[in-house]
Amino acid sequence: MFELFLIVFSFSVGLINLAPLFEIPSPWGDFNAEDILLLTLLVFIVPSYIRQRKKLFSLPFKNLERAWIVFILLLAVASFLSPAESLTERLVHVRFVQGYLLFFPTVAVITSERRLRLFAGFGLLIAVAGTILTVLQSLHGLENLFDSPFYDIGAWGGNKQIVEGITRVNLPVSNWIAYVILIALAIQLLKPNLSQGVVIGVLCITILLNFARSLWLGMLAAVFVELVVLMYVGAIKWARVSKIMVLPVSVAIVVIAAPLLGLQGLSDALGGRIEEGIFFFSAGAGTWGVRLAQSAAAYTLWSENWLFGIGTAYRSEFGGFIDMGLPSVLVSVGVVGFLAFVWLFGSCWRVGLRAAKLAFRQQSLYPVAIGVSVPALITLMLVYQQWLTPYVASVLGVASAIAAVSPVVCDVGDVRLARQFDRQL
């Protein structure tokens, strides 16, 4: 079951696309390989999930579980009721919720510290592989690196434009890489070592080549939140904050070393994107102006369907993809869904704080990093405007799940201490 989980995890965070592997026809439409693998995993994890949740005695976990269930059900209904011309098309729309389901298998399979370490190692390999693919795709240019249907290139072909001679790349696995950077940075702040700094520097290449200004801003905000939470739980003091310099130093080294990888002019490209973004924002023009106009149109559509929205597959009615987080949520699931969204994010945040606090009191540093990375990840999602994206939801599902189980599997979940902290929350 653990091996199947790793396979499902790999395509859920966007490293590979296994959908074309095989198809099974049915009266309700064809089930692809990813559908079958996910459904198989969900069936097999039921007994393990029931046993695991009995160990997770905390009220924060119960609230988190309810929040995921309610939000997934709302998304499933919204997806099914989206504009469609047939029952089959409606059922295809429901695939939107698949990424949101990863929370439950993660809780079920991470049943020991050994499993948590194995998964951490596998997750790091996924991040490194995604970084290598990003660099190779950028060096290759605007054409896709592989013609294989198993190469997951995301919503816009893996690339979008040339920035100062460098191909911009945004593979879907970049969301997982960003989360791994946040975990690695928290570990570096708690227990500095050279190898951890190298990992951060290597993975930052993906963030730079993404060339999304909102991602850069989101990472800065996430790092700030991570620092605040680490100080809040008492894991670091003000004197230790200087260790955060590992991040700008790692980025500077990457930029300086970029020509050795064939990425000529990376510093000019980064500077140009930032300068352009500041101009667009101040003038209300360019891509920022387009998003403002798009958001205004989205709010108009939402005002006619304000309670429940028009569904996640809104593009046929809206005319395109809504690039901003709040209007996207409101158009898709309305006010009811937005409230469920706030509940979900709040529950994830609370579980992350709880895990970090409990782990620090027991001097178990790696679970502290797991806990503080959840509020940081939520901050990144909000600033990056990835509020309703299955690939990102998969990352949040995994992050919140391992934060929930880590106090138990790492033996830092003392019952009296946990209940005392739950009352404080």
Secondary structure, 3 states (H helix, E strand, C coil): CHHHHHHHHHHHCCCECCHHHCEECCCCCCEEHHHHHHHHHHHHCHHHHHHHHHHCCCHHHHHHHHHHHHHHHHHHHHHHCCCCCCHHHHHHHHHHHHHHHHHHHHHHHCCCHHHHHHHHHHHHHHHHHHHHHHHHHHHHCCCCCCCCCCECCCCCCCEEEEECCEEEECCCCHHHHHHHHHHHHHHHHHCCCHHHHHHHHHHHHHHHHHCCHHHHHHHHHHHHHHHHHHHHCCCCCHHHHHHHHHHHHHHHHHHHHHHHHCCCCHHHHHHHHHHHHHHHHHHCCHHHHHHHHHHHHHHHHHHCCCCCCCCCCCHHHHCCCCCCHHHHHHHHHHHHHHHHHHHHHHHHHHHHHHHHHHHHHCCCHHHHHHHHHHHHHHHHHHHHCCCCCHHHHHHHHHHHHHHHHHHHHCCCCCHHHHHHHHHHC
